[in-house]
Amino acid sequence: MFEFGIEGWGLLFGGVVVVVFEILFPSAGLLGLLAGSLLVGGGFCAARNGGSGALLGYSLLVVLLVPSAVVFAFKVLPRTPMGRRMILKGPSFVQRAATEEGLDALLGKGGVAATALRPAGIASIEGRRVDVVTRGSHLAAGAPVRVIKVEGNRVIVEAASA
């Protein structure tokens, strides 16, 4: 079943290695074409040397090894110098929420809905435009609102009496 010949094993190994290189080094698909050609050539060698049973075994190995190589390459990619330049490190949600300054100071303050709140929209609170959300109610633009809760960067308002 695994009588691929030395050429078949070499082409299988080469194809899997080139698949990893395709992910680690951008080549506009050229390395992918090379990897595919190597793997197909290995299939021909397996069929020639061992018949249909060897071709079936070769195909199973390709189906198992290529996805494993892709997962391996994506695990290694962020640790390479080029991978660190390619993958952006943006702020996490907690950092982004913490950088939104002064939202806690809006608690209990009143303002006016600058847009219709259905239930999300924009309100003007103390001269500042703030993204707000209601608890499901629809408020028309110009309706008075009051901040009842601040959760991270989420400001929750309700209708206030004029």
C-alpha positions as CSV (number, residue, x, y, z in Angstrom):
1,M,0.0,0.0,0.0
2,F,2.9,2.4,0.7
3,E,5.2,1.3,-2.1
4,F,5.5,4.8,-3.8
5,G,9.2,4.4,-4.7
6,I,11.8,6.8,-3.6
7,E,10.6,9.4,-6.2
8,G,7.0,9.3,-4.8
9,W,8.2,9.7,-1.2
10,G,10.5,12.6,-2.3
11,L,7.7,14.3,-4.2
12,L,5.3,13.9,-1.3
13,F,7.9,15.4,1.2
14,G,8.8,18.2,-1.2
15,G,5.1,19.1,-1.9
16,V,4.3,19.3,1.8
17,V,7.4,21.4,2.5
18,V,6.5,23.8,-0.4
19,V,3.0,24.1,1.0
20,V,4.5,25.4,4.3
21,F,6.7,27.8,2.3
22,E,3.7,29.1,0.4
23,I,2.2,30.2,3.6
24,L,5.3,31.6,5.2
25,F,6.6,33.4,2.0
26,P,4.2,35.3,-0.2
27,S,4.7,34.2,-3.8
28,A,1.4,35.1,-5.6
29,G,0.5,31.5,-5.7
30,L,3.6,30.3,-7.5
31,L,4.8,28.1,-4.6
32,G,1.2,26.8,-4.4
33,L,1.4,25.7,-8.0
34,L,4.8,24.1,-7.4
35,A,3.4,22.3,-4.4
36,G,0.4,21.0,-6.3
37,S,2.6,19.9,-9.2
38,L,4.9,18.0,-6.8
39,L,2.0,16.3,-5.1
40,V,0.4,15.3,-8.4
41,G,3.7,14.0,-9.7
42,G,4.1,11.9,-6.5
43,G,0.6,10.5,-7.2
44,F,1.7,9.4,-10.6
45,C,4.9,7.8,-9.2
46,A,2.7,6.0,-6.6
47,A,0.4,4.7,-9.2
48,R,3.2,3.5,-11.5
49,N,5.2,1.8,-8.7
50,G,2.4,0.3,-6.6
51,G,-0.8,0.4,-8.5
52,S,-4.2,1.6,-7.3
53,G,-3.6,0.5,-3.7
54,A,-0.4,2.7,-3.5
55,L,-2.3,5.6,-5.1
56,L,-5.0,5.3,-2.5
57,G,-2.4,5.2,0.3
58,Y,-0.7,8.2,-1.2
59,S,-3.9,10.1,-1.5
60,L,-4.7,9.4,2.2
61,L,-1.3,10.7,3.2
62,V,-1.7,13.9,1.1
63,V,-5.2,14.4,2.7
64,L,-3.6,14.1,6.2
65,L,-0.3,15.8,5.7
66,V,-1.2,18.9,3.7
67,P,-3.8,20.2,6.2
68,S,-1.4,19.4,9.1
69,A,1.3,21.3,7.3
70,V,-1.0,24.3,6.8
71,V,-2.0,24.4,10.5
72,F,1.7,24.1,11.4
73,A,2.6,27.0,9.1
74,F,-0.1,29.2,10.5
75,K,1.1,28.4,14.1
76,V,4.7,29.3,13.1
77,L,3.8,32.4,10.9
78,P,3.2,34.9,13.8
79,R,6.7,34.0,15.3
80,T,8.6,34.8,12.1
81,P,10.0,38.3,11.5
82,M,7.9,38.7,8.3
83,G,4.8,37.3,10.1
84,R,5.2,39.9,12.8
85,R,5.2,42.6,10.1
86,M,2.3,41.1,8.3
87,I,-0.1,40.6,11.3
88,L,-1.3,43.7,13.0
89,K,-1.4,43.9,16.8
90,G,-4.5,46.0,17.4
91,P,-5.8,46.9,20.8
92,S,-8.0,44.4,22.6
93,F,-11.6,45.3,23.4
94,V,-10.6,46.0,27.0
95,Q,-7.9,48.4,26.0
96,R,-10.1,50.1,23.5
97,A,-12.9,50.5,26.1
98,A,-10.4,51.9,28.6
99,T,-9.1,54.5,26.1
100,E,-12.6,55.9,25.6
101,E,-12.1,58.7,28.1
102,G,-14.7,60.3,30.2
103,L,-17.6,58.0,29.6
104,D,-18.0,57.2,33.3
105,A,-18.4,60.9,33.9
106,L,-21.6,60.9,31.8
107,L,-23.5,58.7,34.2
108,G,-26.7,60.5,35.3
109,K,-26.2,63.3,32.8
110,G,-28.9,64.5,30.4
111,G,-28.7,65.3,26.8
112,V,-30.6,65.2,23.5
113,A,-30.8,62.4,20.9
114,A,-29.0,63.7,17.8
115,T,-30.3,60.9,15.7
116,A,-33.2,58.5,16.1
117,L,-32.4,55.9,18.6
118,R,-33.7,52.6,17.4
119,P,-32.3,51.4,19.8
120,A,-28.8,52.6,18.9
121,G,-27.8,56.0,17.7
122,I,-26.0,59.2,18.6
123,A,-26.8,61.6,21.4
124,S,-25.4,65.0,22.4
125,I,-24.5,64.9,26.1
126,E,-22.9,68.0,27.6
127,G,-21.9,69.2,24.1
128,R,-20.3,65.9,23.2
129,R,-21.5,63.5,20.5
130,V,-21.7,60.0,22.0
131,D,-22.7,56.6,20.6
132,V,-25.6,55.5,22.8
133,V,-28.1,52.6,23.0
134,T,-31.5,52.4,24.7
135,R,-32.9,49.3,26.4
136,G,-35.0,48.5,23.3
137,S,-37.2,51.6,23.1
138,H,-37.4,53.8,20.1
139,L,-36.7,57.5,20.6
140,A,-37.0,60.2,18.0
141,A,-34.3,62.6,17.1
142,G,-34.4,65.6,19.5
143,A,-35.9,63.6,22.4
144,P,-34.4,64.3,25.8
145,V,-32.3,61.4,27.2
146,R,-30.5,60.6,30.4
147,V,-27.5,58.2,30.9
148,I,-28.5,55.4,33.2
149,K,-25.5,53.1,32.8
150,V,-22.0,52.9,31.3
151,E,-20.5,49.5,30.5
152,G,-17.0,49.8,29.1
153,N,-17.6,51.9,26.0
154,R,-21.3,51.3,25.9
155,V,-23.5,54.1,27.1
156,I,-27.1,53.2,27.9
157,V,-29.7,55.9,27.9
158,E,-33.4,56.2,28.6
159,A,-36.0,58.8,27.8
160,A,-35.9,61.8,30.2
161,S,-38.7,64.2,31.0
162,A,-38.2,67.6,29.2
